[in-house]
Amino acid sequence: MKVSSSIFSKLLFIAKKPFRQIPSNNLSSCSSCLLESQHFSTQPSEECNNPMSRIKSILSKRGFDINPENLHAVDLNESSLIRILTHLFHESSNAELALHFFKLSEHCIGSLQSHKSVCKMIHILVSGNMNHVAVDFILNLVRDSVSKEVSVDVLLKLVYETHSHRMVFQTVCSMLLHCCIRENKVDPAFELTCQMKSFDMFPSVGVCHSLLRALLGLNMAWDFLDRMMRQGIHLNVSIATLFVDMFCR
């Protein structure tokens, strides 16, 4: 494992100053770093107390003759479901309303929705500041893709095809990377960072830290650290400690 002399010298410099002040956001947990979203604000409205009538009202305005209380007779294919979810969120700015319909549709069809439909729901959840729910969706998506041997580049393609806002897309990509690491899928996680480069994006600082920790065991951490520094992510005590601990083993 070849170590860049410039990186190594910076690590030593930081190690000599263990009490160097670090911005608090760099010390946040991985989830808190990537789960902070300000893309849209979810309105604390009364419509969630009676979601059925609100859903029916929105869909009728959009030309959908759908009764949410009787979806069994409706052909909810992938395309129509994605359009409905999009309309519900755009009309109400309430991700809970779209989530309610999504769960209802799964209950009515008696099976899980497609990966593409799930990706659209994830974007809506992140846009509506329901990132904790989005992480659960992504974790299940990663686990299901592993069982069905769906590659991470296919998942990224679906995430890209269903996005509407770049900031949301970047947040979802960081979440996807974070979930791959949680599921111990380090190689796919590293591959995902390479794929993100084609969109001129890089993971959040917290996710980078988690990936560095995972890559240390595969002797791939130095290369990724070099990429982080070229992206303008500066070394700090937390990152330096990872490498110092490795050398002290």
C-alpha positions, 0 to 999 in steps of 0.5 A, spaced: 500 500 500 503 506 497 502 512 501 503 519 499 508 523 502 504 529 502 498 526 505 502 522 511 506 528 513 499 532 514 497 526 518 503 527 522 502 534 523 495 533 525 497 527 530 501 532 533 496 537 535 490 532 538 486 538 541 486 542 534 479 545 534 474 541 529 467 544 527 462 540 530 458 538 524 465 534 522 464 530 529 457 528 528 454 521 527 454 519 520 446 519 520 446 526 522 451 528 517 447 526 511 440 526 514 439 533 515 435 536 509 432 543 508 429 542 501 422 542 502 418 544 509 413 539 510 406 542 512 403 540 519 396 540 516 390 537 518 390 533 512 393 527 515 388 526 520 383 525 514 388 523 508 383 519 504 379 525 502 385 529 501 388 524 496 381 523 492 381 531 492 388 531 489 387 526 484 381 528 481 384 535 480 389 531 476 384 527 472 385 520 476 379 517 477 381 513 483 378 512 489 383 510 495 378 506 499 377 501 493 384 500 489 383 493 488 380 494 482 385 499 479 391 497 475 397 501 479 402 500 474 409 503 475 408 509 471 401 511 474 404 510 481 410 514 480 405 520 477 400 519 482 406 520 488 409 526 484 402 529 484 400 528 491 407 531 493 407 537 488 400 539 490 400 538 498 408 539 499 406 533 504 410 527 504 406 523 509 400 523 504 404 520 498 407 515 503 400 513 505 398 512 498 404 508 497 403 503 503 396 503 501 397 501 494 402 495 496 397 493 501 392 493 495 396 489 490 399 484 495 406 485 494 412 490 494 412 495 489 418 496 484 425 498 485 423 504 481 417 506 485 421 505 491 426 510 489 421 515 487 418 515 494 425 515 497 426 522 493 419 525 496 421 523 503 427 526 503 424 532 499 419 532 505 424 532 510 422 525 512 429 522 512 429 517 517 423 514 513 427 514 507 433 511 510 429 505 512 426 505 505 434 505 502 436 499 507 430 495 505 432 497 497 439 495 498 438 488 502 433 486 496 438 488 491 443 484 494 438 478 494 436 479 487 443 480 485 441 487 482 448 491 482 449 498 485 450 502 478 443 499 476 440 502 483 444 509 482 441 509 475 434 508 478 435 513 483 437 518 477 431 517 473 426 518 478 430 525 481 427 532 480 432 536 484 439 535 484 440 537 492 435 531 493 439 527 488 445 528 492 442 527 499 439 520 496 446 518 493 449 519 500 444 515 504 445 509 499 452 509 500 451 510 507 446 504 507 451 500 503 456 501 508 451 499 514 450 492 510 458 491 509 457 492 502 464 496 502 466 494 494 459 496 492 460 502 496 466 504 493 464 503 486 458 508 488 463 513 489 466 512 483 459 512 479 457 519 483 463 522 480 460 522 473 455 526 476 460 531 479 458 529 486 461 527 492 459 523 498 458 528 505 463 528 510 460 524 515 459 518 509 466 519 507 469 518 514 465 511 515 467 509 508 474 510 510 473 506 516 471 500 512 476 501 506 482 501 512 481 493 512 481 493 504 488 497 504 484 502 499 483 507 504 489 511 502 486 512 495 480 514 497 483 519 502 487 522 496 480 523 493 477 526 499 483 531 499 482 533 492 475 534 493 477 540 498 475 535 504 480 537 509 484 532 514 481 533 521 483 529 528 477 524 527 480 522 520 487 522 522 485 517 528 483 512 524 490 511 520 494 512 527 489 506 530 491 502 524 498 503 524 498 502 532 495 495 531 
